[in-house]
């Protein structure tokens, strides 16, 4: 798979300023969607020069992908409570219901935009999706090492699909976004039993 070209960082944007820029990008995404979002609009909203934005991020796709990555509180690989159930529950606890609702609406719009935009698909895959899959696999490998699950369990390779499916299906079937209560129940009733972890 071809990699997204990451431009050299020449400007001296502070971490605080970078966080402000990312938040502004996410606000614009929620307001107008990916297709209507422009670098001109980002420059105006953040009082930045368009040249600085291009120099720092290369283009809209990478800027959006990095803003989404910055929006995640922690990588799954960094969650280590000592048990698989604890790790999954911690993952859920890190995002409140309001933020999850906002993020799900954002991702719905981006999934639609991905179909006609290979550059966005590639940026999201490289900067967001693949690191999350790697983090989840690390979390599961630790559970194998602790003896909680078997490495040859056929459900092992489908955990990411089950997690994504839980988010998508609730909205589709019940016309409600996934929230903390739903995800905790779903993990306990579906994902953990599929991996051979006994129910509470």
Number of C-alpha atoms within 10 A of each C-alpha: 5 6 9 17 10 12 13 10 12 9 10 10 13 9 9 9 12 14 15 13 22 23 17 18 27 20 15 18 21 17 12 12 18 23 15 10 17 17 18 13 16 24 18 12 14 16 10 15 14 16 11 16 19 15 15 19 19 18 18 21 20 24 22 22 23 18 21 20 19 15 15 13 10 14 16 21 18 13 18 17 12 11 16 22 21 13 20 22 17 16 20 19 14 14 17 11 16 11 13 18 15 13 18 16 13 19 14 12 16 20 13 13 16 16 10 11 13 12 15 24 18 20 22 22 17 18 16 19 16 12 16 19 17 14 17 20 18 17 20 24 18 18 20 15 11 13 11 18 20 18 16 10 11 11 18 18 13 12 19 16 10 18 15 10 11 20 19 17 15 16 13 11 8 9 10 13 22 20 18 19 11 15 20 17 11 17 20 19 14 14 22 19 13 19 20 14 15 12 11 6
